[in-house]
């Protein structure tokens, strides 16, 4: 019996659920060799689309504000890994407000991972 073509987005949504299940069970997923398909710019574009969805849902009341802030902050960790974020929110060339924030969030993730918490 052939599988119905549900589309790339639905299949990758299923992959997200598979990774979440691995994380919840604390079982590392398979890590195959790099496919060479997704560029850094592709990842940045996708990240900003997710950021737009989070912002839209938070503004519309579909997501509690605290969850939206948390999700957005996690996306900024990913963004900084792919392409460093600007130094701060106040003004270009102003004080670096971002580095200490990224460091605090990364350290929190590491503490949770070391304590046996969630791991991607």
C-alpha positions as CSV (number, residue, x, y, z in Angstrom):
1,X,0.0,0.0,0.0
2,X,1.4,3.4,-0.9
3,X,1.6,6.3,1.5
4,X,-0.5,9.3,0.7
5,X,1.5,12.4,-0.2
6,X,0.9,14.6,2.8
7,X,3.5,17.3,1.8
8,X,6.8,18.4,3.1
9,X,5.5,20.6,5.9
10,X,3.3,17.9,7.3
11,X,6.1,15.3,7.2
12,X,8.6,17.7,8.8
13,X,5.9,18.5,11.5
14,X,5.9,14.8,12.2
15,X,9.7,14.9,12.5
16,X,9.3,17.6,15.1
17,X,7.0,15.3,17.1
18,X,9.5,12.5,16.7
19,X,12.3,14.7,18.1
20,X,10.1,15.9,20.9
21,X,9.4,12.3,21.8
22,X,13.1,11.5,21.8
23,X,13.7,14.5,24.1
24,X,10.9,13.5,26.5
25,X,12.3,10.0,26.7
26,X,15.9,11.2,27.0
27,X,16.9,9.0,24.0
28,X,19.1,10.7,21.5
29,X,17.9,10.6,18.0
30,X,19.9,9.3,15.0
31,X,22.2,11.9,13.6
32,X,22.9,11.2,9.9
33,X,25.6,12.9,7.9
34,X,25.0,16.5,6.8
35,X,22.6,16.5,3.8
36,X,24.0,19.7,2.4
37,X,20.4,20.8,1.6
38,X,19.7,23.7,4.0
39,X,21.9,26.8,3.8
40,X,22.6,29.2,6.7
41,X,20.4,31.7,5.0
42,X,17.6,29.2,4.5
43,X,17.8,28.5,8.3
44,X,17.7,32.2,9.1
45,X,14.8,32.8,6.8
46,X,12.9,29.9,8.4
47,X,13.8,31.1,11.9
48,X,12.3,34.6,11.2
49,X,9.1,33.0,9.8
50,X,8.7,31.1,13.1
51,X,9.4,34.4,15.0
52,X,6.7,36.0,13.0
53,X,4.2,33.2,13.9
54,X,5.1,33.5,17.6
55,X,4.7,37.2,17.6
56,X,1.4,37.0,15.7
57,X,0.0,34.4,18.1
58,X,1.3,36.3,21.2
59,X,-0.2,39.6,20.0
60,X,-3.6,37.9,19.1
61,X,-3.8,36.1,22.5
62,X,-3.3,32.7,21.0
63,X,-0.2,32.2,23.1
64,X,0.4,33.4,26.7
65,X,2.9,36.3,26.6
66,X,5.4,34.6,28.8
67,X,5.5,31.6,26.5
68,X,5.9,33.9,23.5
69,X,8.8,35.7,25.1
70,X,10.5,32.4,26.0
71,X,10.1,31.0,22.5
72,X,11.4,34.2,21.0
73,X,14.4,34.2,23.3
74,X,15.2,30.6,22.3
75,X,15.0,31.6,18.6
76,X,17.5,34.4,19.3
77,X,19.9,31.8,20.7
78,X,19.6,29.9,17.4
79,X,19.9,33.1,15.4
80,X,23.1,34.1,17.2
81,X,24.6,30.7,16.4
82,X,23.8,31.0,12.7
83,X,24.6,34.8,12.5
84,X,25.5,37.0,15.4
85,X,22.8,39.3,16.6
86,X,23.3,43.0,16.7
87,X,24.9,44.2,19.9
88,X,21.9,45.8,21.6
89,X,18.4,47.1,21.4
90,X,19.2,50.7,22.4
91,X,21.1,52.1,19.4
92,X,23.5,50.9,16.8
93,X,27.0,51.1,18.2
94,X,25.6,51.3,21.7
95,X,26.5,49.0,24.6
96,X,26.4,45.3,24.1
97,X,23.2,44.2,25.9
98,X,22.9,41.0,24.0
99,X,26.0,39.0,25.0
100,X,25.2,38.8,28.7
101,X,21.6,37.8,27.9
102,X,22.7,35.1,25.5
103,X,25.2,33.8,28.0
104,X,22.6,33.6,30.8
105,X,20.1,31.7,28.6
106,X,22.8,29.3,27.2
107,X,24.0,28.6,30.8
108,X,20.4,27.9,31.9
109,X,20.0,25.4,29.0
110,X,23.3,23.8,30.0
111,X,22.3,23.5,33.7
112,X,19.0,21.9,32.7
113,X,20.8,19.5,30.4
114,X,23.3,18.6,33.0
115,X,20.5,18.0,35.5
116,X,18.9,15.5,33.2
117,X,16.4,17.9,31.7
118,X,15.4,18.1,28.1
119,X,18.0,17.7,25.4
120,X,17.5,18.2,21.7
